């Protein structure tokens, strides 16, 4: 969970002013985002290659040629 002081520091770094209600809401939202990221870190992905594609894709372009005459 993210603390109120951390939310205030983030607001200061972002140069935004937050009211107390906004700080509380942002603390809740950032906390849930960080919880989700924590769950993602624990997820086993096995032998998946980064950037892999399911289907083979090739670019289909016509030959580049000039018009003479």
mmCIF file of the N, C-alpha and C atoms, coordinates in Angstrom:
data_MODEL
# 
_entry.id   MODEL 
# 
loop_
_atom_site.group_PDB 
_atom_site.id 
_atom_site.type_symbol 
_atom_site.label_atom_id 
_atom_site.label_alt_id 
_atom_site.label_comp_id 
_atom_site.label_asym_id 
_atom_site.label_entity_id 
_atom_site.label_seq_id 
_atom_site.pdbx_PDB_ins_code 
_atom_site.Cartn_x 
_atom_site.Cartn_y 
_atom_site.Cartn_z 
_atom_site.occupancy 
_atom_site.B_iso_or_equiv 
_atom_site.pdbx_formal_charge 
_atom_site.auth_seq_id 
_atom_site.auth_comp_id 
_atom_site.auth_asym_id 
_atom_site.auth_atom_id 
_atom_site.pdbx_PDB_model_num 
ATOM 1   N N  . UNK A 1 1  ? 0.845   -1.182  0.000   1.00 0.00 ? 1  UNK A N  1 
ATOM 2   C CA . UNK A 1 1  ? 0.000   0.000   0.000   1.00 0.00 ? 1  UNK A CA 1 
ATOM 3   C C  . UNK A 1 1  ? 0.889   1.244   0.000   1.00 0.00 ? 1  UNK A C  1 
ATOM 4   N N  . UNK A 1 2  ? 0.459   2.227   -0.712  1.00 0.00 ? 2  UNK A N  1 
ATOM 5   C CA . UNK A 1 2  ? 1.197   3.487   -0.803  1.00 0.00 ? 2  UNK A CA 1 
ATOM 6   C C  . UNK A 1 2  ? 0.712   4.421   0.323   1.00 0.00 ? 2  UNK A C  1 
ATOM 7   N N  . UNK A 1 3  ? 1.631   5.141   0.891   1.00 0.00 ? 3  UNK A N  1 
ATOM 8   C CA . UNK A 1 3  ? 1.277   6.020   2.013   1.00 0.00 ? 3  UNK A CA 1 
ATOM 9   C C  . UNK A 1 3  ? 0.841   7.399   1.520   1.00 0.00 ? 3  UNK A C  1 
ATOM 10  N N  . UNK A 1 4  ? 0.203   8.131   2.417   1.00 0.00 ? 4  UNK A N  1 
ATOM 11  C CA . UNK A 1 4  ? -0.232  9.490   2.097   1.00 0.00 ? 4  UNK A CA 1 
ATOM 12  C C  . UNK A 1 4  ? 0.979   10.372  1.802   1.00 0.00 ? 4  UNK A C  1 
ATOM 13  N N  . UNK A 1 5  ? 2.062   10.168  2.542   1.00 0.00 ? 5  UNK A N  1 
ATOM 14  C CA . UNK A 1 5  ? 3.285   10.951  2.321   1.00 0.00 ? 5  UNK A CA 1 
ATOM 15  C C  . UNK A 1 5  ? 3.847   10.695  0.925   1.00 0.00 ? 5  UNK A C  1 
ATOM 16  N N  . UNK A 1 6  ? 3.769   9.449   0.458   1.00 0.00 ? 6  UNK A N  1 
ATOM 17  C CA . UNK A 1 6  ? 4.258   9.123   -0.888  1.00 0.00 ? 6  UNK A CA 1 
ATOM 18  C C  . UNK A 1 6  ? 3.394   9.785   -1.956  1.00 0.00 ? 6  UNK A C  1 
ATOM 19  N N  . UNK A 1 7  ? 2.088   9.813   -1.732  1.00 0.00 ? 7  UNK A N  1 
ATOM 20  C CA . UNK A 1 7  ? 1.184   10.495  -2.669  1.00 0.00 ? 7  UNK A CA 1 
ATOM 21  C C  . UNK A 1 7  ? 1.513   11.984  -2.707  1.00 0.00 ? 7  UNK A C  1 
ATOM 22  N N  . UNK A 1 8  ? 1.751   12.567  -1.545  1.00 0.00 ? 8  UNK A N  1 
ATOM 23  C CA . UNK A 1 8  ? 2.098   13.991  -1.490  1.00 0.00 ? 8  UNK A CA 1 
ATOM 24  C C  . UNK A 1 8  ? 3.419   14.268  -2.199  1.00 0.00 ? 8  UNK A C  1 
ATOM 25  N N  . UNK A 1 9  ? 4.385   13.364  -2.045  1.00 0.00 ? 9  UNK A N  1 
ATOM 26  C CA . UNK A 1 9  ? 5.669   13.540  -2.727  1.00 0.00 ? 9  UNK A CA 1 
ATOM 27  C C  . UNK A 1 9  ? 5.490   13.432  -4.245  1.00 0.00 ? 9  UNK A C  1 
ATOM 28  N N  . UNK A 1 10 ? 4.687   12.456  -4.694  1.00 0.00 ? 10 UNK A N  1 
ATOM 29  C CA . UNK A 1 10 ? 4.413   12.321  -6.129  1.00 0.00 ? 10 UNK A CA 1 
ATOM 30  C C  . UNK A 1 10 ? 3.729   13.569  -6.676  1.00 0.00 ? 10 UNK A C  1 
ATOM 31  N N  . UNK A 1 11 ? 2.779   14.098  -5.920  1.00 0.00 ? 11 UNK A N  1 
ATOM 32  C CA . UNK A 1 11 ? 2.086   15.319  -6.345  1.00 0.00 ? 11 UNK A CA 1 
ATOM 33  C C  . UNK A 1 11 ? 3.070   16.481  -6.437  1.00 0.00 ? 11 UNK A C  1 
ATOM 34  N N  . UNK A 1 12 ? 3.974   16.566  -5.484  1.00 0.00 ? 12 UNK A N  1 
ATOM 35  C CA . UNK A 1 12 ? 4.988   17.628  -5.504  1.00 0.00 ? 12 UNK A CA 1 
ATOM 36  C C  . UNK A 1 12 ? 5.891   17.480  -6.726  1.00 0.00 ? 12 UNK A C  1 
ATOM 37  N N  . UNK A 1 13 ? 6.351   16.245  -6.991  1.00 0.00 ? 13 UNK A N  1 
ATOM 38  C CA . UNK A 1 13 ? 7.222   16.010  -8.148  1.00 0.00 ? 13 UNK A CA 1 
ATOM 39  C C  . UNK A 1 13 ? 6.504   16.295  -9.466  1.00 0.00 ? 13 UNK A C  1 
ATOM 40  N N  . UNK A 1 14 ? 5.201   16.003  -9.502  1.00 0.00 ? 14 UNK A N  1 
ATOM 41  C CA . UNK A 1 14 ? 4.409   16.246  -10.708 1.00 0.00 ? 14 UNK A CA 1 
ATOM 42  C C  . UNK A 1 14 ? 3.930   17.692  -10.785 1.00 0.00 ? 14 UNK A C  1 
ATOM 43  N N  . UNK A 1 15 ? 4.211   18.438  -9.740  1.00 0.00 ? 15 UNK A N  1 
ATOM 44  C CA . UNK A 1 15 ? 3.809   19.849  -9.647  1.00 0.00 ? 15 UNK A CA 1 
ATOM 45  C C  . UNK A 1 15 ? 2.303   20.027  -9.824  1.00 0.00 ? 15 UNK A C  1 
ATOM 46  N N  . UNK A 1 16 ? 1.562   19.194  -9.084  1.00 0.00 ? 16 UNK A N  1 
ATOM 47  C CA . UNK A 1 16 ? 0.106   19.324  -9.079  1.00 0.00 ? 16 UNK A CA 1 
ATOM 48  C C  . UNK A 1 16 ? -0.360  19.495  -7.636  1.00 0.00 ? 16 UNK A C  1 
ATOM 49  N N  . UNK A 1 17 ? -1.436  20.205  -7.481  1.00 0.00 ? 17 UNK A N  1 
ATOM 50  C CA . UNK A 1 17 ? -2.019  20.402  -6.159  1.00 0.00 ? 17 UNK A CA 1 
ATOM 51  C C  . UNK A 1 17 ? -3.202  19.462  -6.014  1.00 0.00 ? 17 UNK A C  1 
ATOM 52  N N  . UNK A 1 18 ? -3.248  18.776  -4.887  1.00 0.00 ? 18 UNK A N  1 
ATOM 53  C CA . UNK A 1 18 ? -4.327  17.839  -4.620  1.00 0.00 ? 18 UNK A CA 1 
ATOM 54  C C  . UNK A 1 18 ? -5.016  18.199  -3.312  1.00 0.00 ? 18 UNK A C  1 
ATOM 55  N N  . UNK A 1 19 ? -6.334  18.119  -3.318  1.00 0.00 ? 19 UNK A N  1 
ATOM 56  C CA . UNK A 1 19 ? -7.079  18.278  -2.078  1.00 0.00 ? 19 UNK A CA 1 
ATOM 57  C C  . UNK A 1 19 ? -7.008  16.984  -1.277  1.00 0.00 ? 19 UNK A C  1 
ATOM 58  N N  . UNK A 1 20 ? -7.507  17.023  -0.055  1.00 0.00 ? 20 UNK A N  1 
ATOM 59  C CA . UNK A 1 20 ? -7.450  15.834  0.803   1.00 0.00 ? 20 UNK A CA 1 
ATOM 60  C C  . UNK A 1 20 ? -8.228  14.666  0.202   1.00 0.00 ? 20 UNK A C  1 
ATOM 61  N N  . UNK A 1 21 ? -9.385  14.950  -0.378  1.00 0.00 ? 21 UNK A N  1 
ATOM 62  C CA . UNK A 1 21 ? -10.186 13.882  -0.987  1.00 0.00 ? 21 UNK A CA 1 
ATOM 63  C C  . UNK A 1 21 ? -9.453  13.281  -2.188  1.00 0.00 ? 21 UNK A C  1 
ATOM 64  N N  . UNK A 1 22 ? -8.804  14.133  -2.971  1.00 0.00 ? 22 UNK A N  1 
ATOM 65  C CA . UNK A 1 22 ? -8.053  13.651  -4.136  1.00 0.00 ? 22 UNK A CA 1 
ATOM 66  C C  . UNK A 1 22 ? -6.851  12.807  -3.711  1.00 0.00 ? 22 UNK A C  1 
ATOM 67  N N  . UNK A 1 23 ? -6.196  13.220  -2.643  1.00 0.00 ? 23 UNK A N  1 
ATOM 68  C CA . UNK A 1 23 ? -5.058  12.447  -2.133  1.00 0.00 ? 23 UNK A CA 1 
ATOM 69  C C  . UNK A 1 23 ? -5.504  11.058  -1.699  1.00 0.00 ? 23 UNK A C  1 
ATOM 70  N N  . UNK A 1 24 ? -6.632  11.022  -1.000  1.00 0.00 ? 24 UNK A N  1 
ATOM 71  C CA . UNK A 1 24 ? -7.157  9.746   -0.513  1.00 0.00 ? 24 UNK A CA 1 
ATOM 72  C C  . UNK A 1 24 ? -7.528  8.838   -1.687  1.00 0.00 ? 24 UNK A C  1 
ATOM 73  N N  . UNK A 1 25 ? -8.190  9.405   -2.694  1.00 0.00 ? 25 UNK A N  1 
ATOM 74  C CA . UNK A 1 25 ? -8.593  8.629   -3.873  1.00 0.00 ? 25 UNK A CA 1 
ATOM 75  C C  . UNK A 1 25 ? -7.378  8.147   -4.654  1.00 0.00 ? 25 UNK A C  1 
ATOM 76  N N  . UNK A 1 26 ? -6.401  9.017   -4.835  1.00 0.00 ? 26 UNK A N  1 
ATOM 77  C CA . UNK A 1 26 ? -5.184  8.650   -5.559  1.00 0.00 ? 26 UNK A CA 1 
ATOM 78  C C  . UNK A 1 26 ? -4.410  7.578   -4.804  1.00 0.00 ? 26 UNK A C  1 
ATOM 79  N N  . UNK A 1 27 ? -4.382  7.674   -3.490  1.00 0.00 ? 27 UNK A N  1 
ATOM 80  C CA . UNK A 1 27 ? -3.713  6.667   -2.667  1.00 0.00 ? 27 UNK A CA 1 
ATOM 81  C C  . UNK A 1 27 ? -4.371  5.301   -2.881  1.00 0.00 ? 27 UNK A C  1 
ATOM 82  N N  . UNK A 1 28 ? -5.685  5.284   -2.927  1.00 0.00 ? 28 UNK A N  1 
ATOM 83  C CA . UNK A 1 28 ? -6.430  4.040   -3.143  1.00 0.00 ? 28 UNK A CA 1 
ATOM 84  C C  . UNK A 1 28 ? -6.152  3.482   -4.542  1.00 0.00 ? 28 UNK A C  1 
ATOM 85  N N  . UNK A 1 29 ? -6.215  4.339   -5.564  1.00 0.00 ? 29 UNK A N  1 
ATOM 86  C CA . UNK A 1 29 ? -6.007  3.896   -6.944  1.00 0.00 ? 29 UNK A CA 1 
ATOM 87  C C  . UNK A 1 29 ? -4.579  3.411   -7.182  1.00 0.00 ? 29 UNK A C  1 
ATOM 88  N N  . UNK A 1 30 ? -3.601  4.165   -6.694  1.00 0.00 ? 30 UNK A N  1 
ATOM 89  C CA . UNK A 1 30 ? -2.206  3.753   -6.863  1.00 0.00 ? 30 UNK A CA 1 
ATOM 90  C C  . UNK A 1 30 ? -1.929  2.457   -6.110  1.00 0.00 ? 30 UNK A C  1 
ATOM 91  N N  . UNK A 1 31 ? -2.547  2.301   -4.955  1.00 0.00 ? 31 UNK A N  1 
ATOM 92  C CA . UNK A 1 31 ? -2.399  1.067   -4.189  1.00 0.00 ? 31 UNK A CA 1 
ATOM 93  C C  . UNK A 1 31 ? -2.902  -0.136  -4.961  1.00 0.00 ? 31 UNK A C  1 
ATOM 94  N N  . UNK A 1 32 ? -4.062  0.005   -5.611  1.00 0.00 ? 32 UNK A N  1 
ATOM 95  C CA . UNK A 1 32 ? -4.600  -1.124  -6.377  1.00 0.00 ? 32 UNK A CA 1 
ATOM 96  C C  . UNK A 1 32 ? -3.752  -1.404  -7.616  1.00 0.00 ? 32 UNK A C  1 
ATOM 97  N N  . UNK A 1 33 ? -3.189  -0.370  -8.228  1.00 0.00 ? 33 UNK A N  1 
ATOM 98  C CA . UNK A 1 33 ? -2.295  -0.569  -9.376  1.00 0.00 ? 33 UNK A CA 1 
ATOM 99  C C  . UNK A 1 33 ? -1.046  -1.319  -8.938  1.00 0.00 ? 33 UNK A C  1 
ATOM 100 N N  . UNK A 1 34 ? -0.465  -0.913  -7.820  1.00 0.00 ? 34 UNK A N  1 
ATOM 101 C CA . UNK A 1 34 ? 0.737   -1.579  -7.319  1.00 0.00 ? 34 UNK A CA 1 
ATOM 102 C C  . UNK A 1 34 ? 0.451   -3.020  -6.904  1.00 0.00 ? 34 UNK A C  1 
ATOM 103 N N  . UNK A 1 35 ? -0.733  -3.276  -6.346  1.00 0.00 ? 35 UNK A N  1 
ATOM 104 C CA . UNK A 1 35 ? -1.120  -4.652  -6.009  1.00 0.00 ? 35 UNK A CA 1 
ATOM 105 C C  . UNK A 1 35 ? -1.209  -5.506  -7.266  1.00 0.00 ? 35 UNK A C  1 
ATOM 106 N N  . UNK A 1 36 ? -1.783  -4.937  -8.328  1.00 0.00 ? 36 UNK A N  1 
ATOM 107 C CA . UNK A 1 36 ? -1.910  -5.668  -9.588  1.00 0.00 ? 36 UNK A CA 1 
ATOM 108 C C  . UNK A 1 36 ? -0.538  -5.971  -10.181 1.00 0.00 ? 36 UNK A C  1 
ATOM 109 N N  . UNK A 1 37 ? 0.359   -4.995  -10.153 1.00 0.00 ? 37 UNK A N  1 
ATOM 110 C CA . UNK A 1 37 ? 1.721   -5.198  -10.663 1.00 0.00 ? 37 UNK A CA 1 
ATOM 111 C C  . UNK A 1 37 ? 2.424   -6.282  -9.858  1.00 0.00 ? 37 UNK A C  1 
ATOM 112 N N  . UNK A 1 38 ? 2.189   -6.297  -8.565  1.00 0.00 ? 38 UNK A N  1 
ATOM 113 C CA . UNK A 1 38 ? 2.779   -7.325  -7.706  1.00 0.00 ? 38 UNK A CA 1 
ATOM 114 C C  . UNK A 1 38 ? 2.286   -8.711  -8.115  1.00 0.00 ? 38 UNK A C  1 
ATOM 115 N N  . UNK A 1 39 ? 1.001   -8.824  -8.433  1.00 0.00 ? 39 UNK A N  1 
ATOM 116 C CA . UNK A 1 39 ? 0.451   -10.107 -8.897  1.00 0.00 ? 39 UNK A CA 1 
ATOM 117 C C  . UNK A 1 39 ? 1.067   -10.506 -10.235 1.00 0.00 ? 39 UNK A C  1 
ATOM 118 N N  . UNK A 1 40 ? 1.255   -9.537  -11.128 1.00 0.00 ? 40 UNK A N  1 
ATOM 119 C CA . UNK A 1 40 ? 1.857   -9.833  -12.427 1.00 0.00 ? 40 UNK A CA 1 
ATOM 120 C C  . UNK A 1 40 ? 3.279   -10.344 -12.275 1.00 0.00 ? 40 UNK A C  1 
ATOM 121 N N  . UNK A 1 41 ? 4.020   -9.791  -11.332 1.00 0.00 ? 41 UNK A N  1 
ATOM 122 C CA . UNK A 1 41 ? 5.400   -10.224 -11.109 1.00 0.00 ? 41 UNK A CA 1 
ATOM 123 C C  . UNK A 1 41 ? 5.469   -11.681 -10.683 1.00 0.00 ? 41 UNK A C  1 
ATOM 124 N N  . UNK A 1 42 ? 4.437   -12.159 -9.987  1.00 0.00 ? 42 UNK A N  1 
ATOM 125 C CA . UNK A 1 42 ? 4.415   -13.530 -9.485  1.00 0.00 ? 42 UNK A CA 1 
ATOM 126 C C  . UNK A 1 42 ? 3.932   -14.535 -10.532 1.00 0.00 ? 42 UNK A C  1 
ATOM 127 N N  . UNK A 1 43 ? 3.426   -14.053 -11.653 1.00 0.00 ? 43 UNK A N  1 
ATOM 128 C CA . UNK A 1 43 ? 2.860   -14.914 -12.682 1.00 0.00 ? 43 UNK A CA 1 
ATOM 129 C C  . UNK A 1 43 ? 3.951   -15.668 -13.421 1.00 0.00 ? 43 UNK A C  1 
ATOM 130 N N  . UNK A 1 44 ? 3.757   -16.985 -13.552 1.00 0.00 ? 44 UNK A N  1 
ATOM 131 C CA . UNK A 1 44 ? 4.683   -17.818 -14.315 1.00 0.00 ? 44 UNK A CA 1 
ATOM 132 C C  . UNK A 1 44 ? 4.312   -17.727 -15.794 1.00 0.00 ? 44 UNK A C  1 
ATOM 133 N N  . UNK A 1 45 ? 5.276   -17.406 -16.632 1.00 0.00 ? 45 UNK A N  1 
ATOM 134 C CA . UNK A 1 45 ? 5.006   -17.296 -18.061 1.00 0.00 ? 45 UNK A CA 1 
ATOM 135 C C  . UNK A 1 45 ? 5.683   -18.393 -18.868 1.00 0.00 ? 45 UNK A C  1 
ATOM 136 N N  . UNK A 1 46 ? 6.500   -19.197 -18.257 1.00 0.00 ? 46 UNK A N  1 
ATOM 137 C CA . UNK A 1 46 ? 7.125   -20.318 -18.946 1.00 0.00 ? 46 UNK A CA 1 
ATOM 138 C C  . UNK A 1 46 ? 8.105   -19.893 -20.010 1.00 0.00 ? 46 UNK A C  1 
ATOM 139 N N  . UNK A 1 47 ? 8.025   -20.567 -21.138 1.00 0.00 ? 47 UNK A N  1 
ATOM 140 C CA . UNK A 1 47 ? 8.991   -20.372 -22.223 1.00 0.00 ? 47 UNK A CA 1 
ATOM 141 C C  . UNK A 1 47 ? 8.475   -19.432 -23.311 1.00 0.00 ? 47 UNK A C  1 
ATOM 142 N N  . UNK A 1 48 ? 7.718   -18.440 -22.949 1.00 0.00 ? 48 UNK A N  1 
ATOM 143 C CA . UNK A 1 48 ? 7.186   -17.497 -23.935 1.00 0.00 ? 48 UNK A CA 1 
ATOM 144 C C  . UNK A 1 48 ? 8.283   -16.522 -24.332 1.00 0.00 ? 48 UNK A C  1 
ATOM 145 N N  . UNK A 1 49 ? 8.468   -16.364 -25.640 1.00 0.00 ? 49 UNK A N  1 
ATOM 146 C CA . UNK A 1 49 ? 9.462   -15.417 -26.128 1.00 0.00 ? 49 UNK A CA 1 
ATOM 147 C C  . UNK A 1 49 ? 8.826   -14.039 -26.256 1.00 0.00 ? 49 UNK A C  1 
ATOM 148 N N  . UNK A 1 50 ? 9.526   -13.057 -25.796 1.00 0.00 ? 50 UNK A N  1 
ATOM 149 C CA . UNK A 1 50 ? 9.024   -11.690 -25.882 1.00 0.00 ? 50 UNK A CA 1 
ATOM 150 C C  . UNK A 1 50 ? 8.930   -11.260 -27.339 1.00 0.00 ? 50 UNK A C  1 
ATOM 151 N N  . UNK A 1 51 ? 7.827   -10.633 -27.692 1.00 0.00 ? 51 UNK A N  1 
ATOM 152 C CA . UNK A 1 51 ? 7.671   -10.101 -29.040 1.00 0.00 ? 51 UNK A CA 1 
ATOM 153 C C  . UNK A 1 51 ? 7.336   -11.140 -30.084 1.00 0.00 ? 51 UNK A C  1 
ATOM 154 N N  . UNK A 1 52 ? 7.065   -12.359 -29.673 1.00 0.00 ? 52 UNK A N  1 
ATOM 155 C CA . UNK A 1 52 ? 6.728   -13.401 -30.633 1.00 0.00 ? 52 UNK A CA 1 
ATOM 156 C C  . UNK A 1 52 ? 5.360   -13.168 -31.247 1.00 0.00 ? 52 UNK A C  1 
ATOM 157 N N  . UNK A 1 53 ? 5.160   -13.733 -32.399 1.00 0.00 ? 53 UNK A N  1 
ATOM 158 C CA . UNK A 1 53 ? 3.873   -13.591 -33.082 1.00 0.00 ? 53 UNK A CA 1 
ATOM 159 C C  . UNK A 1 53 ? 3.247   -14.965 -33.270 1.00 0.00 ? 53 UNK A C  1 
ATOM 160 N N  . UNK A 1 54 ? 1.941   -14.990 -33.277 1.00 0.00 ? 54 UNK A N  1 
ATOM 161 C CA . UNK A 1 54 ? 1.222   -16.240 -33.469 1.00 0.00 ? 54 UNK A CA 1 
ATOM 162 C C  . UNK A 1 54 ? 1.286   -16.660 -34.930 1.00 0.00 ? 54 UNK A C  1 
ATOM 163 N N  . UNK A 1 55 ? 1.072   -15.722 -35.829 1.00 0.00 ? 55 UNK A N  1 
ATOM 164 C CA . UNK A 1 55 ? 1.052   -16.011 -37.257 1.00 0.00 ? 55 UNK A CA 1 
ATOM 165 C C  . UNK A 1 55 ? 2.289   -15.418 -37.921 1.00 0.00 ? 55 UNK A C  1 
ATOM 166 N N  . UNK A 1 56 ? 2.789   -16.114 -38.917 1.00 0.00 ? 56 UNK A N  1 
ATOM 167 C CA . UNK A 1 56 ? 3.893   -15.563 -39.701 1.00 0.00 ? 56 UNK A CA 1 
ATOM 168 C C  . UNK A 1 56 ? 3.342   -14.451 -40.580 1.00 0.00 ? 56 UNK A C  1 
ATOM 169 N N  . UNK A 1 57 ? 3.964   -13.312 -40.535 1.00 0.00 ? 57 UNK A N  1 
ATOM 170 C CA . UNK A 1 57 ? 3.521   -12.183 -41.341 1.00 0.00 ? 57 UNK A CA 1 
ATOM 171 C C  . UNK A 1 57 ? 4.634   -11.778 -42.291 1.00 0.00 ? 57 UNK A C  1 
ATOM 172 N N  . UNK A 1 58 ? 4.252   -11.512 -43.519 1.00 0.00 ? 58 UNK A N  1 
ATOM 173 C CA . UNK A 1 58 ? 5.215   -10.999 -44.482 1.00 0.00 ? 58 UNK A CA 1 
ATOM 174 C C  . UNK A 1 58 ? 4.609   -9.783  -45.157 1.00 0.00 ? 58 UNK A C  1 
ATOM 175 N N  . UNK A 1 59 ? 5.436   -8.829  -45.472 1.00 0.00 ? 59 UNK A N  1 
ATOM 176 C CA . UNK A 1 59 ? 4.971   -7.654  -46.193 1.00 0.00 ? 59 UNK A CA 1 
ATOM 177 C C  . UNK A 1 59 ? 4.795   -8.017  -47.660 1.00 0.00 ? 59 UNK A C  1 
ATOM 178 N N  . UNK A 1 60 ? 3.678   -7.616  -48.220 1.00 0.00 ? 60 UNK A N  1 
ATOM 179 C CA . UNK A 1 60 ? 3.413   -7.893  -49.625 1.00 0.00 ? 60 UNK A CA 1 
ATOM 180 C C  . UNK A 1 60 ? 3.362   -6.558  -50.358 1.00 0.00 ? 60 UNK A C  1 
ATOM 181 N N  . UNK A 1 61 ? 4.427   -6.285  -51.106 1.00 0.00 ? 61 UNK A N  1 
ATOM 182 C CA . UNK A 1 61 ? 4.510   -5.054  -51.874 1.00 0.00 ? 61 UNK A CA 1 
ATOM 183 C C  . UNK A 1 61 ? 4.794   -5.394  -53.326 1.00 0.00 ? 61 UNK A C  1 
ATOM 184 N N  . UNK A 1 62 ? 4.339   -4.562  -54.222 1.00 0.00 ? 62 UNK A N  1 
ATOM 185 C CA . UNK A 1 62 ? 4.661   -4.760  -55.628 1.00 0.00 ? 62 UNK A CA 1 
ATOM 186 C C  . UNK A 1 62 ? 6.073   -4.259  -55.878 1.00 0.00 ? 62 UNK A C  1 
ATOM 187 N N  . UNK A 1 63 ? 6.661   -4.709  -56.945 1.00 0.00 ? 63 UNK A N  1 
ATOM 188 C CA . UNK A 1 63 ? 7.998   -4.251  -57.319 1.00 0.00 ? 63 UNK A CA 1 
ATOM 189 C C  . UNK A 1 63 ? 7.953   -2.766  -57.626 1.00 0.00 ? 63 UNK A C  1 
ATOM 190 N N  . UNK A 1 64 ? 8.943   -2.067  -57.188 1.00 0.00 ? 64 UNK A N  1 
ATOM 191 C CA . UNK A 1 64 ? 9.043   -0.643  -57.438 1.00 0.00 ? 64 UNK A CA 1 
ATOM 192 C C  . UNK A 1 64 ? 9.624   -0.440  -58.833 1.00 0.00 ? 64 UNK A C  1 
ATOM 193 N N  . UNK A 1 65 ? 8.910   0.235   -59.680 1.00 0.00 ? 65 UNK A N  1 
ATOM 194 C CA . UNK A 1 65 ? 9.414   0.446   -61.035 1.00 0.00 ? 65 UNK A CA 1 
ATOM 195 C C  . UNK A 1 65 ? 8.989   1.805   -61.561 1.00 0.00 ? 65 UNK A C  1 
ATOM 196 N N  . UNK A 1 66 ? 9.802   2.356   -62.409 1.00 0.00 ? 66 UNK A N  1 
ATOM 197 C CA . UNK A 1 66 ? 9.501   3.657   -62.973 1.00 0.00 ? 66 UNK A CA 1 
ATOM 198 C C  . UNK A 1 66 ? 8.692   3.532   -64.258 1.00 0.00 ? 66 UNK A C  1 
ATOM 199 N N  . UNK A 1 67 ? 8.075   4.619   -64.648 1.00 0.00 ? 67 UNK A N  1 
ATOM 200 C CA . UNK A 1 67 ? 7.327   4.673   -65.898 1.00 0.00 ? 67 UNK A CA 1 
ATOM 201 C C  . UNK A 1 67 ? 8.174   5.462   -66.886 1.00 0.00 ? 67 UNK A C  1 
ATOM 202 N N  . UNK A 1 68 ? 8.530   4.812   -67.998 1.00 0.00 ? 68 UNK A N  1 
ATOM 203 C CA . UNK A 1 68 ? 9.381   5.451   -68.995 1.00 0.00 ? 68 UNK A CA 1 
ATOM 204 C C  . UNK A 1 68 ? 8.547   5.811   -70.219 1.00 0.00 ? 68 UNK A C  1 
ATOM 205 N N  . UNK A 1 69 ? 8.904   6.913   -70.824 1.00 0.00 ? 69 UNK A N  1 
ATOM 206 C CA . UNK A 1 69 ? 8.303   7.221   -72.107 1.00 0.00 ? 69 UNK A CA 1 
ATOM 207 C C  . UNK A 1 69 ? 7.487   8.383   -72.153 1.00 0.00 ? 69 UNK A C  1 
# 
